Amino acid sequence: APLLAPYSYTEQNLDIPRQGPSWAQPLGTDTLGRDMLSRTIVGSRISLGIGFAAVALGTVIGTVLGLVAGYFGGWIDLAVSRLLDIVLGFPPLVLAIFFLAIFNTSKGYSGKSFLLVSLAIGIIITPTTARIVRGSVLSIRNLQYIEAAVSIGNPSLWVMLRHVLPNVAAPIIVIASIQIGNAILAEAALSFLSLGIADASHPSWGAMLQDMRSVWQQAWWTAVVPGAAISVAVLAFNLFGDALRDVLDPRLRQGS
């Protein structure tokens, strides 16, 4: 990001505060005269980084829970399903705020807080992944090749990893790509509420919105620029997820 940014994202120029878009600053400046384009480019590191990390954590946790619940069934399936219902019973953003409040992660930019914020967002996207994986596993659990693998004495872990997981990988990939957009929105909301890891020297799109909210009427671009960055990123990953679904879903391929 620092190589792509035309200016230093921390450099203040109090001679041009709240300057509108121009040839020198295509996206204008903020209240401290910092270049909005440079800060938007650098801010993508936190917004996208937490988005990818949260989806990775949520996908791994959700896949494990969905595999175990769908394959074993019975009381294990019941326990996992009720656990997911409890998580879904809370508004997602409220649950993430509750998780961060417990661990008090709003202390600035650090590896530890990055992991915890990613985990907080990953927890709120886990139930969707787990339910999709569980449904896919239930649809193939009683097929002949699964029964054959069990009948020759393969352990359950081997059957799940070798035969079940590869056959439910397509919906996992699709939901993960779509969940990236949701994770970016969640990170932006947490940063806007000053619960993210962004600070003055490490901006994010949500934190940029929060910092400039008092001057939106006088400097409209301070709201439009980070808001547009969030919207474009979320739209891009949603479209990417739809394209992956069209490619990986055999029913859609046959229909085309």
Short mmCIF file of the C-alpha atoms (twelve columns), coordinates in Angstrom:
data_MODEL
# 
_entry.id   MODEL 
# 
loop_
_atom_site.group_PDB 
_atom_site.id 
_atom_site.type_symbol 
_atom_site.label_atom_id 
_atom_site.label_alt_id 
_atom_site.label_comp_id 
_atom_site.label_asym_id 
_atom_site.label_seq_id 
_atom_site.Cartn_x 
_atom_site.Cartn_y 
_atom_site.Cartn_z 
_atom_site.pdbx_PDB_model_num 
ATOM 1   C CA . ALA A 1   0.000   0.000   0.000   1 
ATOM 2   C CA . PRO A 2   2.713   2.614   0.765   1 
ATOM 3   C CA . LEU A 3   4.157   1.984   -2.697  1 
ATOM 4   C CA . LEU A 4   0.810   2.700   -4.383  1 
ATOM 5   C CA . ALA A 5   -0.164  5.702   -2.248  1 
ATOM 6   C CA . PRO A 6   0.774   8.996   -3.950  1 
ATOM 7   C CA . TYR A 7   1.453   10.695  -0.592  1 
ATOM 8   C CA . SER A 8   2.334   9.670   2.923   1 
ATOM 9   C CA . TYR A 9   -0.883  8.630   4.646   1 
ATOM 10  C CA . THR A 10  0.264   10.196  7.930   1 
ATOM 11  C CA . GLU A 11  1.611   13.482  6.526   1 
ATOM 12  C CA . GLN A 12  -0.437  16.471  7.673   1 
ATOM 13  C CA . ASN A 13  -0.733  19.648  5.647   1 
ATOM 14  C CA . LEU A 14  -2.719  22.184  7.655   1 
ATOM 15  C CA . ASP A 15  -2.599  24.613  4.718   1 
ATOM 16  C CA . ILE A 16  -5.146  22.508  2.800   1 
ATOM 17  C CA . PRO A 17  -7.600  21.064  5.367   1 
ATOM 18  C CA . ARG A 18  -10.872 19.724  3.942   1 
ATOM 19  C CA . GLN A 19  -9.817  20.510  0.394   1 
ATOM 20  C CA . GLY A 20  -12.138 19.088  -2.228  1 
ATOM 21  C CA . PRO A 21  -11.074 16.721  -5.001  1 
ATOM 22  C CA . SER A 22  -8.474  18.230  -7.314  1 
ATOM 23  C CA . TRP A 23  -5.745  17.161  -9.708  1 
ATOM 24  C CA . ALA A 24  -3.214  17.130  -6.868  1 
ATOM 25  C CA . GLN A 25  -5.525  15.264  -4.469  1 
ATOM 26  C CA . PRO A 26  -8.058  13.334  -6.594  1 
ATOM 27  C CA . LEU A 27  -10.138 12.371  -3.548  1 
ATOM 28  C CA . GLY A 28  -9.548  15.523  -1.489  1 
ATOM 29  C CA . THR A 29  -8.080  15.889  1.984   1 
ATOM 30  C CA . ASP A 30  -9.403  15.396  5.506   1 
ATOM 31  C CA . THR A 31  -9.556  17.842  8.418   1 
ATOM 32  C CA . LEU A 32  -5.792  17.561  8.988   1 
ATOM 33  C CA . GLY A 33  -4.878  17.970  5.327   1 
ATOM 34  C CA . ARG A 34  -4.034  14.294  4.844   1 
ATOM 35  C CA . ASP A 35  -4.577  12.859  1.378   1 
ATOM 36  C CA . MET A 36  -7.788  10.797  1.294   1 
ATOM 37  C CA . LEU A 37  -6.646  8.619   -1.616  1 
ATOM 38  C CA . SER A 38  -3.485  7.586   0.217   1 
ATOM 39  C CA . ARG A 39  -5.380  6.841   3.423   1 
ATOM 40  C CA . THR A 40  -8.008  4.849   1.521   1 
ATOM 41  C CA . ILE A 41  -5.333  2.712   -0.124  1 
ATOM 42  C CA . VAL A 42  -3.490  2.126   3.150   1 
ATOM 43  C CA . GLY A 43  -6.769  1.579   5.018   1 
ATOM 44  C CA . SER A 44  -7.484  -1.422  2.812   1 
ATOM 45  C CA . ARG A 45  -4.797  -3.359  4.671   1 
ATOM 46  C CA . ILE A 46  -6.836  -3.523  7.874   1 
ATOM 47  C CA . SER A 47  -10.279 -3.714  6.262   1 
ATOM 48  C CA . LEU A 48  -9.361  -6.461  3.803   1 
ATOM 49  C CA . GLY A 49  -6.876  -8.151  6.122   1 
ATOM 50  C CA . ILE A 50  -9.416  -8.643  8.887   1 
ATOM 51  C CA . GLY A 51  -12.013 -9.615  6.283   1 
ATOM 52  C CA . PHE A 52  -9.870  -12.463 4.944   1 
ATOM 53  C CA . ALA A 53  -8.640  -13.538 8.399   1 
ATOM 54  C CA . ALA A 54  -12.166 -13.570 9.863   1 
ATOM 55  C CA . VAL A 55  -13.531 -15.610 6.971   1 
ATOM 56  C CA . ALA A 56  -10.627 -18.058 7.250   1 
ATOM 57  C CA . LEU A 57  -11.302 -18.584 10.959  1 
ATOM 58  C CA . GLY A 58  -15.075 -18.719 10.544  1 
ATOM 59  C CA . THR A 59  -14.831 -21.131 7.620   1 
ATOM 60  C CA . VAL A 60  -12.519 -23.521 9.471   1 
ATOM 61  C CA . ILE A 61  -14.657 -23.518 12.628  1 
ATOM 62  C CA . GLY A 62  -17.920 -23.760 10.691  1 
ATOM 63  C CA . THR A 63  -16.618 -26.552 8.448   1 
ATOM 64  C CA . VAL A 64  -15.478 -28.624 11.428  1 
ATOM 65  C CA . LEU A 65  -18.797 -28.172 13.227  1 
ATOM 66  C CA . GLY A 66  -20.821 -28.882 10.094  1 
ATOM 67  C CA . LEU A 67  -18.806 -31.998 9.232   1 
ATOM 68  C CA . VAL A 68  -19.078 -33.446 12.722  1 
ATOM 69  C CA . ALA A 69  -22.782 -32.664 13.071  1 
ATOM 70  C CA . GLY A 70  -23.753 -33.933 9.639   1 
ATOM 71  C CA . TYR A 71  -21.637 -37.085 9.680   1 
ATOM 72  C CA . PHE A 72  -22.329 -38.396 13.178  1 
ATOM 73  C CA . GLY A 73  -25.887 -37.117 13.628  1 
ATOM 74  C CA . GLY A 74  -27.765 -38.027 16.801  1 
ATOM 75  C CA . TRP A 75  -26.990 -36.148 19.992  1 
ATOM 76  C CA . ILE A 76  -23.845 -34.623 18.462  1 
ATOM 77  C CA . ASP A 77  -25.891 -33.069 15.682  1 
ATOM 78  C CA . LEU A 78  -28.446 -31.888 18.247  1 
ATOM 79  C CA . ALA A 79  -25.783 -30.293 20.470  1 
ATOM 80  C CA . VAL A 80  -24.039 -28.519 17.576  1 
ATOM 81  C CA . SER A 81  -27.344 -27.308 16.134  1 
ATOM 82  C CA . ARG A 82  -28.448 -25.870 19.477  1 
ATOM 83  C CA . LEU A 83  -25.068 -24.159 19.884  1 
ATOM 84  C CA . LEU A 84  -25.465 -22.549 16.466  1 
ATOM 85  C CA . ASP A 85  -29.003 -21.501 17.375  1 
ATOM 86  C CA . ILE A 86  -27.670 -19.762 20.487  1 
ATOM 87  C CA . VAL A 87  -25.143 -17.811 18.402  1 
ATOM 88  C CA . LEU A 88  -27.825 -16.916 15.858  1 
ATOM 89  C CA . GLY A 89  -30.078 -15.738 18.679  1 
ATOM 90  C CA . PHE A 90  -27.891 -12.657 19.161  1 
ATOM 91  C CA . PRO A 91  -27.677 -9.794  16.666  1 
ATOM 92  C CA . PRO A 92  -24.311 -10.373 14.908  1 
ATOM 93  C CA . LEU A 93  -22.830 -6.951  15.623  1 
ATOM 94  C CA . VAL A 94  -23.943 -7.033  19.266  1 
ATOM 95  C CA . LEU A 95  -22.309 -10.450 19.688  1 
ATOM 96  C CA . ALA A 96  -19.039 -9.179  18.205  1 
ATOM 97  C CA . ILE A 97  -19.108 -6.121  20.489  1 
ATOM 98  C CA . PHE A 98  -19.775 -8.367  23.487  1 
ATOM 99  C CA . PHE A 99  -16.830 -10.595 22.555  1 
ATOM 100 C CA . LEU A 100 -14.476 -7.635  22.108  1 
ATOM 101 C CA . ALA A 101 -15.654 -6.011  25.332  1 
ATOM 102 C CA . ILE A 102 -14.740 -9.143  27.269  1 
ATOM 103 C CA . PHE A 103 -11.202 -9.230  25.914  1 
ATOM 104 C CA . ASN A 104 -10.829 -5.428  25.773  1 
ATOM 105 C CA . THR A 105 -9.175  -5.364  22.362  1 
ATOM 106 C CA . SER A 106 -9.634  -1.694  21.583  1 
ATOM 107 C CA . LYS A 107 -6.106  -0.740  22.644  1 
ATOM 108 C CA . GLY A 108 -4.592  0.056   19.285  1 
ATOM 109 C CA . TYR A 109 -2.884  -1.751  16.445  1 
ATOM 110 C CA . SER A 110 -1.252  -5.022  17.485  1 
ATOM 111 C CA . GLY A 111 -1.056  -8.612  16.349  1 
ATOM 112 C CA . LYS A 112 -3.044  -9.807  19.342  1 
ATOM 113 C CA . SER A 113 -5.948  -7.440  18.789  1 
ATOM 114 C CA . PHE A 114 -5.909  -8.223  15.054  1 
ATOM 115 C CA . LEU A 115 -6.420  -11.891 15.867  1 
ATOM 116 C CA . LEU A 116 -9.152  -11.231 18.408  1 
ATOM 117 C CA . VAL A 117 -11.096 -8.860  16.151  1 
ATOM 118 C CA . SER A 118 -10.824 -11.424 13.353  1 
ATOM 119 C CA . LEU A 119 -12.024 -14.141 15.727  1 
ATOM 120 C CA . ALA A 120 -14.950 -12.012 16.908  1 
ATOM 121 C CA . ILE A 121 -16.114 -11.501 13.335  1 
ATOM 122 C CA . GLY A 122 -15.356 -15.126 12.484  1 
ATOM 123 C CA . ILE A 123 -17.658 -16.298 15.279  1 
ATOM 124 C CA . ILE A 124 -20.632 -14.366 13.920  1 
ATOM 125 C CA . ILE A 125 -20.202 -15.828 10.416  1 
ATOM 126 C CA . THR A 126 -19.551 -19.389 11.623  1 
ATOM 127 C CA . PRO A 127 -23.226 -20.520 11.908  1 
ATOM 128 C CA . THR A 128 -23.971 -19.837 8.243   1 
ATOM 129 C CA . THR A 129 -21.005 -21.898 7.102   1 
ATOM 130 C CA . ALA A 130 -21.734 -24.679 9.593   1 
ATOM 131 C CA . ARG A 131 -25.350 -25.012 8.487   1 
ATOM 132 C CA . ILE A 132 -24.453 -25.136 4.798   1 
ATOM 133 C CA . VAL A 133 -21.748 -27.752 5.416   1 
ATOM 134 C CA . ARG A 134 -24.073 -29.796 7.621   1 
ATOM 135 C CA . GLY A 135 -26.766 -29.816 4.948   1 
ATOM 136 C CA . SER A 136 -24.283 -30.851 2.271   1 
ATOM 137 C CA . VAL A 137 -22.902 -33.656 4.453   1 
ATOM 138 C CA . LEU A 138 -26.394 -34.945 5.207   1 
ATOM 139 C CA . SER A 139 -27.098 -35.162 1.473   1 
ATOM 140 C CA . ILE A 140 -24.100 -37.458 0.817   1 
ATOM 141 C CA . ARG A 141 -23.674 -39.268 4.147   1 
ATOM 142 C CA . ASN A 142 -25.679 -42.323 3.063   1 
ATOM 143 C CA . LEU A 143 -24.340 -42.611 -0.471  1 
ATOM 144 C CA . GLN A 144 -22.731 -45.881 -1.513  1 
ATOM 145 C CA . TYR A 145 -19.128 -44.711 -1.682  1 
ATOM 146 C CA . ILE A 146 -19.352 -43.390 1.901   1 
ATOM 147 C CA . GLU A 147 -20.861 -46.673 3.091   1 
ATOM 148 C CA . ALA A 148 -18.154 -48.595 1.240   1 
ATOM 149 C CA . ALA A 149 -15.404 -46.549 2.886   1 
ATOM 150 C CA . VAL A 150 -16.936 -47.236 6.312   1 
ATOM 151 C CA . SER A 151 -17.526 -50.932 5.647   1 
ATOM 152 C CA . ILE A 152 -13.851 -51.679 4.929   1 
ATOM 153 C CA . GLY A 153 -12.888 -50.355 8.343   1 
ATOM 154 C CA . ASN A 154 -11.707 -46.800 7.684   1 
ATOM 155 C CA . PRO A 155 -11.866 -44.592 10.801  1 
ATOM 156 C CA . SER A 156 -14.460 -41.831 10.870  1 
ATOM 157 C CA . LEU A 157 -11.868 -39.052 10.722  1 
ATOM 158 C CA . TRP A 158 -10.333 -40.542 7.586   1 
ATOM 159 C CA . VAL A 159 -13.735 -40.939 5.917   1 
ATOM 160 C CA . MET A 160 -14.656 -37.322 6.694   1 
ATOM 161 C CA . LEU A 161 -11.367 -35.900 5.435   1 
ATOM 162 C CA . ARG A 162 -10.840 -38.208 2.463   1 
ATOM 163 C CA . HIS A 163 -14.347 -38.772 1.135   1 
ATOM 164 C CA . VAL A 164 -16.820 -36.315 2.674   1 
ATOM 165 C CA . LEU A 165 -14.909 -33.019 2.778   1 
ATOM 166 C CA . PRO A 166 -13.761 -33.022 -0.897  1 
ATOM 167 C CA . ASN A 167 -17.357 -33.556 -2.003  1 
ATOM 168 C CA . VAL A 168 -18.690 -30.595 -0.022  1 
ATOM 169 C CA . ALA A 169 -15.784 -28.262 -0.862  1 
ATOM 170 C CA . ALA A 170 -17.664 -26.370 -3.594  1 
ATOM 171 C CA . PRO A 171 -20.358 -24.826 -1.338  1 
ATOM 172 C CA . ILE A 172 -17.679 -24.057 1.276   1 
ATOM 173 C CA . ILE A 173 -15.652 -22.070 -1.250  1 
ATOM 174 C CA . VAL A 174 -18.721 -20.202 -2.460  1 
ATOM 175 C CA . ILE A 175 -20.006 -19.226 0.975   1 
ATOM 176 C CA . ALA A 176 -16.493 -18.206 2.066   1 
ATOM 177 C CA . SER A 177 -16.128 -15.830 -0.888  1 
ATOM 178 C CA . ILE A 178 -19.500 -14.234 -0.136  1 
ATOM 179 C CA . GLN A 179 -18.764 -14.008 3.594   1 
ATOM 180 C CA . ILE A 180 -15.709 -11.833 2.904   1 
ATOM 181 C CA . GLY A 181 -18.055 -8.965  2.064   1 
ATOM 182 C CA . ASN A 182 -19.972 -9.489  5.298   1 
ATOM 183 C CA . ALA A 183 -16.722 -9.541  7.270   1 
ATOM 184 C CA . ILE A 184 -15.582 -6.260  5.680   1 
ATOM 185 C CA . LEU A 185 -18.890 -4.670  6.654   1 
ATOM 186 C CA . ALA A 186 -18.570 -5.991  10.203  1 
ATOM 187 C CA . GLU A 187 -15.021 -4.648  10.530  1 
ATOM 188 C CA . ALA A 188 -16.124 -1.259  9.214   1 
ATOM 189 C CA . ALA A 189 -18.961 -1.163  11.755  1 
ATOM 190 C CA . LEU A 190 -16.644 -2.079  14.635  1 
ATOM 191 C CA . SER A 191 -14.057 0.498   13.559  1 
ATOM 192 C CA . PHE A 192 -16.784 3.126   13.249  1 
ATOM 193 C CA . LEU A 193 -17.717 2.345   16.852  1 
ATOM 194 C CA . SER A 194 -14.019 2.639   17.855  1 
ATOM 195 C CA . LEU A 195 -13.879 -1.093  18.651  1 
ATOM 196 C CA . GLY A 196 -11.540 -2.071  15.838  1 
ATOM 197 C CA . ILE A 197 -7.750  -2.013  15.723  1 
ATOM 198 C CA . ALA A 198 -7.387  1.120   13.603  1 
ATOM 199 C CA . ASP A 199 -5.722  4.198   15.050  1 
ATOM 200 C CA . ALA A 200 -4.300  7.475   13.740  1 
ATOM 201 C CA . SER A 201 -1.236  5.781   12.241  1 
ATOM 202 C CA . HIS A 202 -3.085  2.678   10.974  1 
ATOM 203 C CA . PRO A 203 -6.346  3.785   9.327   1 
ATOM 204 C CA . SER A 204 -9.209  1.613   8.146   1 
ATOM 205 C CA . TRP A 205 -12.270 2.530   6.111   1 
ATOM 206 C CA . GLY A 206 -14.631 2.370   9.068   1 
ATOM 207 C CA . ALA A 207 -12.306 4.446   11.247  1 
ATOM 208 C CA . MET A 208 -12.036 7.063   8.485   1 
ATOM 209 C CA . LEU A 209 -15.814 7.415   8.514   1 
ATOM 210 C CA . GLN A 210 -15.843 7.768   12.281  1 
ATOM 211 C CA . ASP A 211 -13.043 10.361  12.306  1 
ATOM 212 C CA . MET A 212 -14.749 12.568  9.720   1 
ATOM 213 C CA . ARG A 213 -18.391 12.274  10.782  1 
ATOM 214 C CA . SER A 214 -18.412 15.778  12.329  1 
ATOM 215 C CA . VAL A 215 -17.509 17.431  8.994   1 
ATOM 216 C CA . TRP A 216 -19.618 15.413  6.562   1 
ATOM 217 C CA . GLN A 217 -21.866 18.377  5.753   1 
ATOM 218 C CA . GLN A 218 -18.936 20.697  5.060   1 
ATOM 219 C CA . ALA A 219 -16.754 18.070  3.329   1 
ATOM 220 C CA . TRP A 220 -18.954 15.472  1.640   1 
ATOM 221 C CA . TRP A 221 -16.028 13.566  0.138   1 
ATOM 222 C CA . THR A 222 -14.820 12.525  3.600   1 
ATOM 223 C CA . ALA A 223 -17.922 10.336  3.855   1 
ATOM 224 C CA . VAL A 224 -18.228 9.293   0.218   1 
ATOM 225 C CA . VAL A 225 -14.649 8.080   -0.290  1 
ATOM 226 C CA . PRO A 226 -14.381 5.464   2.506   1 
ATOM 227 C CA . GLY A 227 -18.059 4.572   2.083   1 
ATOM 228 C CA . ALA A 228 -17.528 3.946   -1.629  1 
ATOM 229 C CA . ALA A 229 -14.450 1.830   -0.875  1 
ATOM 230 C CA . ILE A 230 -16.505 -0.369  1.460   1 
ATOM 231 C CA . SER A 231 -19.366 -0.637  -1.038  1 
ATOM 232 C CA . VAL A 232 -17.118 -1.510  -3.972  1 
ATOM 233 C CA . ALA A 233 -15.226 -4.153  -1.982  1 
ATOM 234 C CA . VAL A 234 -18.420 -5.794  -0.703  1 
ATOM 235 C CA . LEU A 235 -20.024 -5.724  -4.155  1 
ATOM 236 C CA . ALA A 236 -16.898 -7.177  -5.755  1 
ATOM 237 C CA . PHE A 237 -16.746 -10.154 -3.395  1 
ATOM 238 C CA . ASN A 238 -20.494 -10.775 -3.710  1 
ATOM 239 C CA . LEU A 239 -20.202 -10.851 -7.490  1 
ATOM 240 C CA . PHE A 240 -17.154 -13.085 -7.193  1 
ATOM 241 C CA . GLY A 241 -19.110 -15.475 -4.979  1 
ATOM 242 C CA . ASP A 242 -21.991 -15.579 -7.460  1 
ATOM 243 C CA . ALA A 243 -19.559 -16.327 -10.285 1 
ATOM 244 C CA . LEU A 244 -17.942 -19.126 -8.264  1 
ATOM 245 C CA . ARG A 245 -21.359 -20.608 -7.559  1 
ATOM 246 C CA . ASP A 246 -22.147 -20.659 -11.270 1 
ATOM 247 C CA . VAL A 247 -18.840 -22.379 -12.005 1 
ATOM 248 C CA . LEU A 248 -18.787 -24.904 -9.150  1 
ATOM 249 C CA . ASP A 249 -22.465 -25.871 -8.989  1 
ATOM 250 C CA . PRO A 250 -22.951 -28.806 -11.413 1 
ATOM 251 C CA . ARG A 251 -26.701 -28.186 -11.648 1 
ATOM 252 C CA . LEU A 252 -26.129 -24.659 -12.916 1 
ATOM 253 C CA . ARG A 253 -23.514 -25.909 -15.387 1 
ATOM 254 C CA . GLN A 254 -25.941 -28.486 -16.773 1 
ATOM 255 C CA . GLY A 255 -28.664 -25.862 -17.089 1 
ATOM 256 C CA . SER A 256 -26.407 -23.581 -19.117 1 
# 
